[in-house]
Amino acid sequence: MDRDFLIDLFSKFGPVTIRRMFSGYGISADGTNFALALRSGLYFRADEATIVQFEAEGSKPFQYQTRAKTVTVHSYWELPARLFDDPDELSVWARAALAAAQRAALKKRARAKQPGKADQSRAVGVKASPKANRKQRARKR
């Protein structure tokens, strides 16, 4: 798959950014990566809300081989071949993939906001570093 083919394929979906990555391209919209175009096929982002659709179509999750094992990436699923000939339905699937990617980004941000190790160490009475102590004293002033 080349860049021009992908731009044409997503024309009904709307503007996409296509960036070179791995052995293919990462496809994003509104700054969120939602698809991978690789030698092995086109993969859309999926989550618990959308995986059922991929399974119903007989699609498989993205897999790659290392020297030791086969790694399965359950967050990206192969796009059903019939959608390459149906740009309207492909755009519906692309919107669902973008929504799945946005939900994943929200979950990731929520996890990042959880108390870090430094906060937890203060809670159990472990001494903070001298730099942290200076910052804390400065805040009290």
Rosetta blueprint (number, residue, H / E / L):
1 M L
2 D L
3 R H
4 D H
5 F H
6 L H
7 I H
8 D H
9 L H
10 F L
11 S L
12 K L
13 F L
14 G L
15 P L
16 V L
17 T E
18 I E
19 R E
20 R E
21 M E
22 F L
23 S L
24 G E
25 Y E
26 G E
27 I E
28 S E
29 A E
30 D L
31 G L
32 T E
33 N E
34 F E
35 A E
36 L E
37 A E
38 L E
39 R L
40 S L
41 G E
42 L E
43 Y E
44 F E
45 R E
46 A L
47 D L
48 E L
49 A L
50 T L
51 I H
52 V H
53 Q H
54 F H
55 E H
56 A H
57 E L
58 G L
59 S L
60 K L
61 P E
62 F E
63 Q E
64 Y E
65 Q E
66 T L
67 R L
68 A L
69 K L
70 T E
71 V E
72 T E
73 V E
74 H E
75 S E
76 Y E
77 W E
78 E E
79 L L
80 P L
81 A H
82 R H
83 L H
84 F H
85 D H
86 D L
87 P H
88 D H
89 E H
90 L H
91 S H
92 V H
93 W H
94 A H
95 R H
96 A H
97 A H
98 L H
99 A H
100 A H
101 A H
102 Q H
103 R H
104 A H
105 A H
106 L H
107 K H
108 K H
109 R H
110 A H
111 R H
112 A H
113 K L
114 Q L
115 P L
116 G L
117 K H
118 A H
119 D H
120 Q H
121 S H
122 R H
123 A H
124 V L
125 G L
126 V L
127 K L
128 A L
129 S L
130 P H
131 K H
132 A H
133 N H
134 R H
135 K H
136 Q H
137 R H
138 A H
139 R H
140 K H
141 R L
